């Protein structure tokens, strides 16, 4: 009978040592995740700049198209801008 109780104790010891390794493994995973987050942030930053540049190009094209399609509105907008610039004071 003592032998049967010895086996669970050995298992308990192995589980206890595995439990001690768990924080180390968790720290290693967290370090890897942090490194991956840094790479993702750099890639996403470059991707964000690329998307922003694309958006601004399309916005500029849309404004030019609107000016060509609605010349009266474009002329009025130019006149308002000129008036703003004339009345601006430093």
C-alpha positions, -999 to 999 in steps of 0.1 A, spaced: 0 0 0 28 25 7 39 21 -29 6 33 -43 8 65 -22 44 70 -34 34 72 -71 10 101 -65 36 119 -45 61 116 -74 34 130 -98 28 159 -73 65 167 -73 67 167 -111 36 189 -112 51 213 -87 83 216 -107 62 222 -138 43 249 -119 76 266 -111 86 265 -148 52 280 -158 61 316 -148 94 314 -168 76 301 -198 50 328 -195 77 355 -192 94 341 -224 61 342 -242 54 377 -231 88 388 -243 81 372 -277 47 388 -278 62 422 -270 88 419 -297 61 409 -322 40 439 -311 69 462 -318 73 447 -353 35 449 -359 35 485 -347 63 494 -372 45 476 -400 11 491 -392 27 526 -389 42 522 -424 9 508 -436 -10 537 -420 12 562 -438 7 544 -471 -31 544 -467 -31 580 -457 -10 590 -487 -34 571 -509 -64 587 -493 -50 622 -497 -42 616 -534 -78 605 -540 -91 634 -520 -71 658 -542 -83 642 -574 -119 644 -562 -115 681 -554 -100 687 -589 -129 667 -605 -154 687 -585 -138 720 -597 -139 709 -633 -175 696 -631 -189 727 -612 -169 757 -624 -193 783 -609 -189 768 -574 -151 765 -579 -149 802 -590 -170 813 -560 -147 793 -537 -116 809 -552 -131 843 -548 -139 836 -511 -104 824 -506 -89 855 -522 -111 877 -499 -100 857 -469 -63 863 -479 -69 900 -485 -85 906 -451 -60 884 -432 -38 903 -407 -7 892 -390 
